Amino acid sequence: MSDQHSHQNFETRAIHAGNTADPLTGAVVPPIYQVSTYKQDGVGGLRGGYEYSRSANPTRTALEENLAALEGGRRGLAFASGLAAEDCLLRTLLAPGDHVVIPNDAYGGTFRLFAKVVQRWGVDFSVADTSDIASVRGAINDRTKLIWVETPSNPLLGITDVEAVAGVARQAGAKLVVDNTFASPYLQQPLALGADVVVHSLTKYMGGHSDVVGGALIAADAELGEELAYHQNAMGAVAGPFDSWIVLRGIKTLAVRMDRHSENATAVADFLTRHPKVTQVLYPGLAEHPGHEIAAKQMRSFGGMISFRVEGGEEAAVGVCNRAKLFTLGESLGGVESLIEHPGRMTHASVAGSALEVPADLVRLSVGIENVDDLIADLREALG
């Protein structure tokens, strides 16, 4: 993270880190450098280090500097998608014969990457309940190179004590990776708790408006950051300049959006706990949530994601999703508009039959920033 912004509060860094005024015109927003190659001043005479936009692009550089500042890391890297970021990370840090501990609740695409792609490459994995330190320790073996954590997790909103798992990872000589997508760096900063790398789907809260797909890695260590940057260039799944610009624009309002997401989700969770057709509400902001105290310790607030289970099983859950009107039926999350989905048939269909299979009666909400009374009224009607 640049010393220029290290002393500033989060909201200030979100707006200013990486967002240097254009030296030519004074434009306060970094331009979209929609360019593939750069004029050299003689062979090898690069202006600002730019030669080809897969290797580096000024708009992407602005985003990457901003990401590093927000997570308190030494190097930020932006990718074409969250899974592209994960793929780069795994191929940088792992080799055939290595072993990874993954959580028993995680994004379906992450599980698919491990089970259907990385495992074929000769990397093995074990599943652990990362909210249980004993379970994590029990899953480690002498080939373990990575421990992978999502907190809050997708879609069951499990909470992992990042600092505690970081200690276990150090003892095992493994690196700790934390997917911080659900929380965003405004609510939680895993690197400060001992993680080695943070992963983001920039598509979600960072972009915040359901209009861009992107991913990111932020490394705590400069040397690891350089290794990741080498592979980012060698593999090539980089964020384009326009996508980088869109994410930078979204990040400027991240703090105020996350405050509203969290406020609305708290009210929606309270409503759901009192509804007779809801059998369980999964939200770390509820005092009865098993991870509530840890979440309160390591998060600023509890975020905008809620999952709940309903009476009547799978068909009842699907019916709730289909009857919602203000909550848009769709995959993804983190936009200003509220979304509803059935994880078992949608985002987590790829984990069916595995240790990560989700309950059939589960509904997941991404609570947006609309008027919360309207959101509750829509859920009341959808639940019947």
Buried (B, 14 or more C-beta within 10 A) or exposed (E): BEEEBEEBEBBEBBBBBBBBEEEEEEEEEBBBBEEEEBEEEEEEEBEEEBBEBBBBBBBBBBBBBBBBBBBBBBBBBBBBBBBBBBBBBBBBBBEEEBBBBBBBBBBBBBBBBBBEEBEEEEBBBBBBBBBBBEBBBEBBEEEBBBBBBBBBBBBBBBBBBBBBBBBBBEEBEBBBBBBBBBBBBBBBBBBBBBBBBBBBBBBBBBBBBBEBBBBBBBBBBEEBBEBBBEBBBEBEBBBBBEBBBBBBBBBBBBBEBBBBBBBBBBBBBBBBBEBEEBEBBBBBBBEEBEBBEBBBEBBBBBBBBBBBBBEBEBEBBBBBBEBBEBBBBBEBBBBBBBBBBBBBBBBBBBBEEBBBBBBBBBBBBBBBBBEBEEBBBBBEEBBE
